[in-house]
Amino acid sequence: MTNKKRARARPEQQFDPVDGRVRHVKGIDERLATAADLAVAVGSDVVITSGAHQGQTGIVTMLSSTTATVRLDVSESIVQVRPEDVRRATGRDREQQERPAAAMKRPREIRWVVPGLRLRVVDKRHRMYNRKGRVLDVPTATSFTMVVDDGNVLVEDLSERDVETLVPEAQGAFPMMVVAGRHRGRTGRLLERRTDKDYARVRLDATDALACDDVKVKLDYVSEFVPDDGK
């Protein structure tokens, strides 16, 4: 008679849908996801796990070996990320995105936003997240209104925390305004944008007191500027 113990059958490897780790125990009323359940495909509800859009949920509309195209839930804008930077979304992911901020931050006085600037909405909870638009007015000391490009939608009660400057990708003579630093308030034309070195080269317009000048400024210090709807 042998004393060898019978080897236990190895349970099928299953994966936690939240962190992707192997698990062998189910919680109450919980079904563990298999690797097939976690595979991302066109039409999948996903959450972006890294990069500028981290935490955003959406639906995959196109998928290749190098790029996943996702339509975001909060704003319906389209973004492109690496396939490895998305996973299947869970109810917890959606709850976290929809949850309001724990406390309202005290409004800050407007310091650099002026009518005519073109900006991008970067508040991930805002319905216009990732949309671009033009500042129409600054009606109060702490808020401004913006007309969004898509559909010409008017967005009110924005703060400077909600947006970032917008520097065109293509090189060309785009009208710009410097919004911070020693050249603040001066307008000019975009000559070059270097995201790898965080600067833009701008040819400043001449004024009564200052000559035309080529300067380098940080990307956060300059934005596209279209006063009076470009008229």
C-alpha positions in Angstrom: 0.0 0.0 0.0 1.5 3.3 -1.0 1.7 6.4 1.3 1.8 8.8 -1.6 -0.9 11.5 -1.4 -3.1 11.9 -4.4 -2.3 15.2 -6.1 -5.1 17.7 -6.1 -6.5 18.8 -9.4 -5.2 22.3 -10.2 -8.1 24.7 -10.4 -8.7 26.5 -13.7 -6.8 29.8 -13.7 -9.2 32.7 -13.5 -8.6 36.4 -13.5 -9.8 39.3 -11.4 -11.5 41.7 -13.9 -10.3 44.7 -11.9 -6.5 44.1 -11.6 -6.0 41.1 -14.0 -4.3 38.9 -11.3 -4.9 35.2 -11.1 -7.5 34.2 -8.5 -8.8 30.9 -7.3 -11.5 31.9 -4.9 -14.9 33.3 -5.7 -16.6 35.9 -3.5 -20.3 35.8 -2.7 -22.5 36.2 -5.8 -19.3 36.7 -7.8 -18.3 35.1 -11.1 -14.6 35.2 -11.9 -13.7 36.2 -15.4 -11.6 33.9 -17.6 -9.0 35.3 -20.0 -11.5 35.1 -22.8 -13.9 37.3 -20.8 -11.2 40.0 -20.5 -10.3 40.1 -24.2 -10.9 43.6 -25.7 -12.6 43.8 -29.1 -14.5 46.3 -31.2 -17.6 47.1 -29.2 -16.1 46.3 -25.8 -16.8 48.6 -22.8 -13.3 49.5 -21.6 -11.5 51.8 -19.2 -8.2 53.5 -20.1 -5.5 52.5 -17.6 -2.7 55.0 -18.3 -1.8 58.1 -20.2 -3.6 61.5 -20.5 -7.1 59.8 -20.5 -6.5 57.5 -17.6 -9.7 56.5 -15.8 -12.0 57.4 -18.6 -14.5 54.7 -19.7 -15.8 54.2 -23.3 -16.4 51.9 -26.2 -13.8 50.5 -28.6 -14.8 51.6 -32.1 -11.6 50.4 -34.0 -8.8 48.1 -32.9 -5.4 47.2 -34.5 -2.2 45.8 -33.2 -0.9 49.3 -32.3 -4.0 51.5 -31.7 -7.3 51.3 -29.9 -9.8 53.9 -30.9 -12.2 54.7 -28.0 -15.4 56.8 -27.9 -15.4 58.2 -24.4 -18.6 57.9 -22.4 -18.4 61.3 -20.6 -18.0 63.5 -23.7 -18.4 61.1 -26.7 -15.1 62.4 -28.1 -12.8 60.0 -29.9 -9.3 59.2 -28.6 -6.6 56.8 -29.7 -4.5 54.9 -27.2 -2.3 51.8 -27.1 -4.2 48.5 -26.9 -2.3 47.6 -23.8 -3.6 50.7 -22.1 -7.2 49.6 -22.1 -9.1 46.8 -20.3 -12.6 45.7 -19.9 -14.6 48.2 -17.7 -16.3 47.1 -14.5 -19.2 48.6 -12.6 -16.6 49.9 -10.2 -14.8 51.8 -13.0 -18.1 53.5 -14.0 -19.0 54.4 -10.4 -15.6 56.0 -9.9 -16.0 58.1 -13.0 -19.6 59.2 -12.2 -18.8 59.9 -8.5 -18.8 63.7 -7.8 -15.8 65.3 -6.3 -15.7 64.9 -2.5 -15.5 68.6 -1.9 -15.9 71.7 -4.1 -12.7 73.6 -4.4 -12.8 77.3 -3.8 -13.1 79.1 -7.2 -9.9 80.8 -8.3 -9.9 84.2 -9.9 -9.4 84.2 -13.6 -5.8 85.2 -14.3 -4.9 84.3 -17.9 -8.0 83.4 -19.8 -9.3 86.1 -22.2 -11.9 86.1 -25.0 -10.5 84.8 -28.3 -8.2 82.1 -26.8 -8.7 78.5 -28.1 -8.5 76.0 -25.3 -9.1 72.3 -24.6 -11.3 71.0 -21.8 -9.2 68.7 -19.5 -11.5 68.2 -16.6 -12.2 64.4 -16.9 -15.6 64.7 -15.2 -16.9 67.5 -17.5 -19.3 66.5 -20.3 -17.1 68.4 -22.8 -13.9 66.6 -21.7 -11.2 66.6 -24.5 -13.3 69.0 -26.6 -11.7 72.2 -28.1 -13.3 75.6 -28.3 -12.9 79.3 -28.3 -13.4 81.6 -25.2 -16.4 83.8 -25.9 -16.6 85.9 -22.7 -15.3 86.2 -19.1 -18.6 87.2 -17.3 -17.4 86.8 -13.7 -14.1 87.0 -11.8 -13.9 83.2 -11.6 -15.6 81.8 -14.7 -15.8 82.1 -18.4 -17.9 80.8 -21.4 -16.6 78.9 -24.4 -18.0 77.8 -27.7 -17.0 74.2 -28.5 -16.0 73.4 -32.0 -18.3 70.3 -32.5 -21.8 71.6 -32.9 -21.0 75.1 -31.9 -22.1 74.4 -28.4 -22.0 77.1 -25.7 -20.4 75.9 -22.4 -20.8 78.2 -19.4 -19.3 78.4 -15.9 -15.8 77.1 -16.8 -12.8 77.8 -14.6 -9.1 77.9 -15.5 -8.8 74.5 -13.7 -11.0 73.0 -16.4 -8.9 73.8 -19.4 -5.4 73.9 -20.9 -3.7 75.9 -23.6 -4.0 74.8 -27.2 -1.0 74.8 -29.6 -1.6 73.5 -33.1 0.3 70.4 -34.2 1.0 71.5 -37.7 3.7 74.1 -38.3 2.3 77.3 -39.8 1.5 80.9 -39.3 -1.3 80.3 -36.7 -2.3 83.3 -34.6 -1.2 82.9 -31.0 -1.2 84.8 -27.7 1.3 84.4 -24.8 -0.7 84.0 -21.6 2.1 83.8 -19.0 5.7 84.9 -18.5 7.5 88.1 -19.6 5.7 88.3 -22.9 2.2 87.8 -21.4 -0.5 89.5 -23.5 1.5 89.8 -26.7 0.1 88.2 -29.9 2.0 86.7 -32.7 2.4 83.8 -35.2 3.4 80.2 -34.4 6.6 79.2 -36.2 7.4 75.9 -34.5 6.1 73.5 -31.8 8.4 71.1 -30.0 6.5 68.8 -27.6 9.7 66.8 -26.9 11.4 69.9 -25.5 8.2 71.7 -24.2 8.4 74.9 -26.2 6.9 76.8 -29.0 8.6 79.3 -31.2 6.5 82.4 -31.8 7.1 85.5 -33.9 5.6 88.3 -31.8 3.7 91.1 -33.5 5.3 94.6 -33.3 3.6 97.1 -31.0 4.0 100.9 -30.6 6.7 100.2 -27.9 8.1 96.9 -29.0 9.6 95.5 -32.2 8.7 92.2 -33.9 10.6 89.4 -32.2 11.1 85.6 -32.4 10.8 84.0 -28.9 10.7 80.6 -27.4 8.0 80.0 -24.7 6.7 77.0 -22.8 3.7 75.2 -24.3 1.7 76.1 -21.2 2.5 79.8 -21.7 1.0 80.2 -25.2 -2.3 79.3 -26.9 -4.0 79.7 -30.3 -5.8 83.1 -30.4 -8.8 83.9 -32.7 -10.4 87.2 -31.7 -13.8 88.2 -33.0 -14.4 84.8 -34.6 -11.4 85.4 -36.9 -13.0 88.5 -38.6 
